[in-house]
Amino acid sequence: MNTNIPPSTPPRVMLIDDDRDVHQSIAVLLRRAGLDFAGATSPDEAYSLLELEPAEVILLDLNFTRGQSQGEEGFAALARLLDDDPAATVVVITGHSGVRIAVAAMRAGAFDFVMKPWRNDELLERIHAAIAHRQRRREIAALVQSQPATPDTPALLGSSAAMEQVRQLVRRVAPTTSDVLVTGPAGSGRSLIARTIHSGSPRANRAMVVIEATAAADPTDDLARAELARAKSGTVLLRHVDRLDTAGQTRLIARLEADMRVIATAQSAQALSPALRARAGTIEVAVPPLAAREDDALLLARHFLRRAARQHGRPFEGLSPETEALLKITPWPDEVRGLEQAIERAVVLGDGGLIGPADLGLKPERSDEQTPAAQPVMLNLQQSERGLIEAALKRNGFNISHAAEELGLSRAALYRRMAKHGL
Ligand SMILES: Nc1ncnc2c1ncn2[C@@H]1O[C@H](COP(=O)(O)OP(=O)(O)OP(=O)(O)O)[C@@H](O)[C@H]1O
């Protein structure tokens, strides 16, 4: 989750409420008070927006479904907001008779509450108190923390039951020092989950060392050896341990220190030797493919669209209804990464209007066909490789070492491929 707030900008307050009239009146109030307003009409939209830009204070309405007054959805959102950012400063909005609910929300980690209908001066007072609290916390954290904090880990988005289970497991294992094996298809978010586990761990104030397992096991790779040594008494992310044969896996085990926390990624635990499974596979976190995540593909597509539009300074209208329908049923080669790249391509190459199926390489649904309704047009190997390299370079701010590490290549191999593709 992105928690870095530039110090000089006006404090940002996010409202999560399904009522557009409430948005309008609070937006006016906050802007007059010199604050920056951001609005989300659902918790899912809020997680995505907060990932792109953090807020000093979050105003959270507790009831989203008409007729509900017990605040279950609001409490679930409160838990998730604090889970994504334990320093989140949340002020809950409750109905006028909701004292019991307000108390429960504060016990659950809310900073404060306001009751409907509120007086504007009282609401502003609460917001300013929350902003001051958040800033004090940040100052104290800076004083206490002598080491630079771990870089922000992007939030793990998705609201399907399958991802909720993953999130629960991550929450449980993160604060321990257990070794973890993260399994799932390539591009499904295994590394992101590894980073999330690390950032929730007692060792989070030390950087996690990320190494391709093939390099870590290579006796001639002195750089990888030195990197691995840095992870002593810390945490190492060993990517793609299943790319090693049994001998390689044995060499790898020999290099792992007893007090290193190992988080490894693989397609499945099957390819691991019993010895490596014993060392690195104490707990398995299985990442489901997008196809098993209900409507998460759509939620992620909207998020990637917002992010790409912001990153590349492109206006965006959104996804066309046809695209949205197809996104729910389309299998993506390379999973979340494939979807992320397709959206970024569409934003960069598009004209800023609605994104149609063709912009994502999707074939419109044809009712007369027996074959699955939509298949992304597979790019040829050359294009895919170029796309992967370009995206890795961008993601890593054109840092060759980091991009090479992410791609599982040596720096030299990455340079060769960049030259081949004219990058
Ligand atoms: N649930 C998610 N929410 C937001 N972003 C996600 C999610 N899952 C994956 N991503 C993004 O998708 C991209 C691919 O994820 P990641 O690199 O973690 O996959 P991976 O399984 O480790 O892939 P590989 O091992 O093949 O490189 C990353 O940019 C990551 O931030």
The ligand as an ORCA input file, in Angstrom:
! r2SCAN-3c Opt
* xyz 0 1
  N      -4.054     -8.948     -6.327
  C      -3.329     -8.010     -6.949
  N      -3.607     -6.709     -6.757
  C      -2.892     -5.747     -7.399
  N      -1.883     -5.989     -8.240
  C      -1.553     -7.268     -8.461
  C      -2.249     -8.345     -7.816
  N      -1.686     -9.508     -8.205
  C      -0.699     -9.187     -9.039
  N      -0.602     -7.866     -9.196
  C       0.374     -7.170    -10.054
  O       0.568     -8.010    -11.185
  C       1.932     -8.058    -11.565
  C       2.442     -9.496    -11.519
  O       2.475     -9.922    -10.162
  P       3.753    -10.687     -9.561
  O       5.032    -10.167    -10.135
  O       3.620    -10.710     -8.086
  O       3.474    -12.148    -10.158
  P       4.340    -13.484    -10.018
  O       3.373    -14.575     -9.847
  O       5.398    -13.301     -9.000
  O       4.983    -13.546    -11.458
  P       6.367    -14.167    -11.985
  O       6.929    -15.043    -10.920
  O       5.980    -14.898    -13.209
  O       7.234    -12.980    -12.266
  C       2.668     -7.131    -10.618
  O       2.782     -5.859    -11.208
  C       1.758     -7.065     -9.410
  O       1.921     -5.864     -8.670
*
